[in-house]
Amino acid sequence: MSLFDNLFAPKIKSRNELLSLIKEAAQDGIFDIDGLPFIDAVLQFGDMRVKDVLLPRHEVDFIDVDATNDEIIKIIQETRHSRFPVVEGNLNEIVGVFHSKDIVNYLIEPDSFKLIDFCRKAFFVPELKPLDSLLYEMRLQQIHLAIVVDEFTNVIGIVTLEMIIEQIIGEIDDEHDLANDEHVVLEISPNVYRIKGFCSLEQLREKVGITWRDDNVETIGGYIIKKLGKIPVIAEQITVNGVLIEILHADSKKINSVIIRL
């Protein structure tokens, strides 16, 4: 079972349980930390509310229910998001959530494709909901995007599962990357490596023995993205050239770190 399977399993119901699991991950070497800064970050996460991490309304990319198929495809291509709120006129009138992967239905039957037919039910959460509680609920219900509303039920933004995870892992990676550049490749157990996305293919060959070559990319992150044709999401497990890879941290532009199992 992966780190993410343990960390976000439905049985985790309290901050103490979450903290305990992350401490174990730190002790196993999955995180390059000295202890206290990491613990502080987790404790701060436990005190956070949804409003502290949401993407504000004016930055939300959405699709109008009456958008043409060409407009839908253009939005997907330009933003590269996996999910979009679907609205009727404005963000206070959300009719559902559209998954980008469902655009394949348009490619199969373009004449009969209707956006509304492929909308999933939207998941609404209050802005003052504790973030750790939302994490548990989203994981339990397998929800990746939530619509955030204020006390008057006005939509004020969205929050995604990836955004919540970044509060635990992403900020910690950022905090320690500069101080630990010498740990670009870290063997955390036999044949299991934590590798930063900017690790060069030459370093990968020297330290791990993986001989990936490409004249157009220099880093492991770039190599994985080129092979997949997309930027994978946090916790995604993939196989590249027969090597099992788990995405530890990524954002909309790059892969920051991965776990490789040989």
Secondary structure, DSSP 8 states (H G I E B T S, - for coil): --HHHHHT-TT--SHHHHHHHHHHHHHTTSS---SHHHHHHHHHHHT-BGGGT-EEGGG---EETT--HHHHHHHHHHH--SEEEEESSSTTSEEEEEEGGGGHHHHH-TTT--GGGGEE---EEETTSBHHHHHHHHHHHT--EEEEE-TT--EEEEEEHHHHHHHHTHHHHHHHHGGGGGGSEEEEETTEEEEETT-BHHHHHHHH------TT--BHHHHHHHHHTS---TT-EEEETTEEEEEEEE-SS-EEEEEEE-
